[in-house]
Each structure stands twice: as structure tokens, then as C-alpha cells.
Amino acid sequence: MNIEEQNKRYEFLDLSLDSGVLMLVVDKPRSLNALDTKLLEELDDCLSSLRQQKDSVLKGMIFTGSGEKAFIAGADIKEMSVMGTLEAEKFAVAGQKVTLLLEDLPFPVIAAVNGFALGGGCEMAMSADFIFATKNAVFGQPEVRLGLIPGFGGTQRLAKIVGRNKAKEIIYSGRNVSVEEAHELGLVLRIYDKKSEMIKGANELLDQIAQNSPLAVSRAKKVMNRGNDLTVPNGLEVESEQFALLFASEDMKEGTEAFLDKRSPDFKGK
Ligand code: CO8
């Protein structure tokens, strides 16, 4: 993949690759990285092309906001304020598509939340596999305060992560959720004092995951994401299907042989 060429296409995104870890930065500080149509189009383009990296050997991706103040302060309120019904539906569908692209990337994704993750920002973060956050991070779904409801998946994903009662309380009140509370609720996995420490911590987790077969990690992710929308018996069917398919992989042969030979495996992601 040619990151430099890809980066030239974007005004508000910065994509870089370091030691097998992709870093995707939303960079529109003048509006605290608020998601407008252009930014959603860029995210769509970027994530669609990353999705083609099937069962890739990338360690994973860190998704963050530029600066220290905001991850993403929500959908762009100025742009939304003049939308009609049809434009609003198109906008919501475009944002939802980005959350699905993010959720379905074939490698682990960590949302590194540096500051405000409100509305659409909280919804983007919830589409990652894990949320890491700095001490100044603030979460919330404040849409009802604007006469709106969450439109990029918040009504669905928040309840799955924190439970229906808590999700309703957060969404109906529109209140801010502190990073400590987000951690207690299981929304945030790890809290860091500084952004630099958070990025280091995210790299360390991705390095740890990368000791394993990337193919197996990618399939575990796929099965767990699919299972989220299924009954347990249906999820088990997907599990056994993917489990069986891995027996045709080189990684499975290498992993089991390495165990029996008492040596470290050398996984190729195939
Ligand atoms: N949209 C547009 N501009 C924004 C946004 C936003 N969401 N958030 C901040 N900005 C802008 C401000 O307008 C300001 O611009 P300017 O300097 O030109 O006035 C600049 O960013 C800096 O912001 P503040 O001066 O307000 O900074 P503060 O430190 O005082 O406050 C806050 C920071 C608390 C984050 C505050 O900016 C805020 O409350 N922002 C809005 C948060 C919010 O309500 N987010 C949810 C938006 S709705 C949403 O996400 C719905 C998703 C689904 C939509 C689907 C619909 C079809």
C-alpha cells in the first residue's frame, strides 16, 4: 500500500505507517475535528481502501484526533443546522457507513481518545475494537440537547457496550460521561495521563497481539462482531465455520507444529 499517495487525497486526514501499525489522525482542529460531509467522504475513502487489505499482515490501526483537546466533538452542528430531511438521512447513512467500515476492518483498531468524544465522536470510537483514553477525555451523546438523536449508531452500540439502562440514561440526559465513569462502564479499556503515553500503550497492545497469527486474530474479530448481531446458537454456527476454515491455513499448521517442536511460531498471515 502506498500511504503517501493515499494521503495526498485527504485534506482532513493524516495516515501514516510505522513498524506495521497504521495511524489515522482526524485533523480539523478549528472545529474540534467535527464530522462534516467532506470529512465523512474522506473517512469512507480511506477505510474502504484499508478494508481491501484482507487478512493483512498489518499489526493494526490507531485512530485518533489531532492535538490534545478533541478526538471528535461530534457531527458538524453548523452543517446540520440547515439540512432538510433528505439531506439529514443521507448524512446519517454516510456516517453509519463509516462506522461499519471501521468496525469491519480485518485487523485490530484502537480508538485513542484525546479529549472530547461527543455525539458522532463517541459513535466513531465505539466502532473500534478498543477505546483507550487520556485523563481529559469526555464522552457523551448530547444530541437530545440539540433536538436530535444519535444518528451514527449510538442508539445501538452504546446499549450493547454499557447495557440498555445506562445507555438510555446517558442518551436521554445528554450529559457528559467522565473518563473514569467510561472506564467503569467498560466503554474505555485503559486510561493514560498523556496522549504520548496512550499512543505508546496502544502500540504495545498491537505488538502483543501481533505475536499471534494475524489470520486467526482477524477471524476472531469477524466472528465476535458477527456474533454481536446474532443469537448464541447462530453465533456458534459462524464460530465453528470459521474455526474449521482455519484448518486450511498455513498459520494453523505453523502454530500447532511450533508448539509440538517447542519453538516460537513464525506466522505469515496465510
Ligand atoms: N460542530 C461544529 N463545530 C463545532 C463542534 C461541532 N460538533 N464542536 C465544536 N465546534 C467548533 C465551535 O463552534 C468552535 O468554533 P468557533 O471557534 O468558530 O466558534 C470551535 O469548534 C471550538 O469550540 P468551542 O469554542 O465551543 O470550545 P469549548 O472548549 O468552549 O467547548 C465543546 C468544547 C464542549 C466540545 C463544545 O464545542 C461543544 O459542546 N461542541 C458540540 C458538542 C456536541 O454537541 N456534539 C454532538 C453533535 S451532534 C452529533 O454528533 C450527531 C451525530 C449523528 C448525526 C446524524 C444526523 C443526521
Residues whose N, C-alpha, C, O or C-beta is under 5 A from the ligand:
A	BS01	CO8	R30 S31 L32 A34 A73 G74 A75 D76 I77 K78 A88 F91 A92 F116 L118 G119 G120 P142 E143 I149 P150 G151 F152
